[in-house]
Amino acid sequence: MRYRTNDGLLIEAETSLDTVRRLREASSGEQDLSDQAFMEAVADRMYQSGIHVSTVNPDIFVAGLLIAGLLTREIEGARSNETGEEIDN
């Protein structure tokens, strides 16, 4: 699966847990957190903006990011908004 953050970062991952880990690795200052602590830190920041995302598990967390519009799924064979290049999965 491929996801794109609002900042334009492309995340490629096999599972929701992989997605959380890639997001954590790309986050400045939060690489040393556990996956759960990272999800909770992100959820806390989002909650302060009025957005609720559950941290029960990575699947629900990623779904919440998608619903909130903070993460978008790149569709196979679609053209990327960033580069105009076709995306292969």
N, C-alpha and C positions, 0 to 999 in steps of 0.2 A: 504494500500500500504506500501511496505517496500523499503527503500532506504538505500544505504551505501555511506558514504562520502569517500573521498580519504584517510582520516585518519583512516578508518575502523569502524567509528561510525555507528551503525545501527539505522535508524530512522523509526519508525512506526507511520503512520498517516492516517487519513481518507480522508483528503483534502489537497490541496496545501497550504492553509493557515495554517493548522496543521503542515505541513512539515516545513514551514518557522518558525513557533513558536518553534518547537523542535530544529531546527538548532540554533535559537537565544538563547534558554535556554542552549544549550551545548557550546555556544561560550563564551570564557573567556572575561570578560569586556564589553560585549554587551547585557547582560540580561536586562538592564534597558531601552534599546532603544525600541521605538515602532516598530511594524512589518515593517512598511514602511521605517523607518530610518535604521533598520537593513539591509533590502534589498539594500538600497542605499549605505550603508557602504561596504557591500560585493561587490556590483557592482563597486564601486570606486576602491577597491583593485584589482579586476579582470581587470578593464580597464587599470590600471597601468602596468599590465602584458600583455596587448594587447588582452584581451578577453572582448567582449561586451555582457552584459546580461541586458535585459530590466527589469525595475522595475514597469512596468505599472500595473501589478497585480500579485498575488502569482502564478497563473497558468503559466503565461508567464515566470516569474522568475524561477520557478522550471524547466520548459521546457528548459530554457537557461542553467541552471546548468547541466542538463542531456546532452544536445548537446555539451557543453564544456568539458564533461567528468569529471566534478568535483563531480558529484553525479551519482550513477548507481542504476537502479531499480533491486531489488531482485525479481526473478521470482518464483511464487508459485510452490512448488514441486522440485525446483532446489536445488542443493547442494551449500552451502555457501563456498566461497573461503577461508574464514577465519577459519571456524571450520570443514568443511566437513560434517556438519550435514544437514539433509534435512530441508527445510524451508516450514512451513505450513502457509497458510494465512487465 
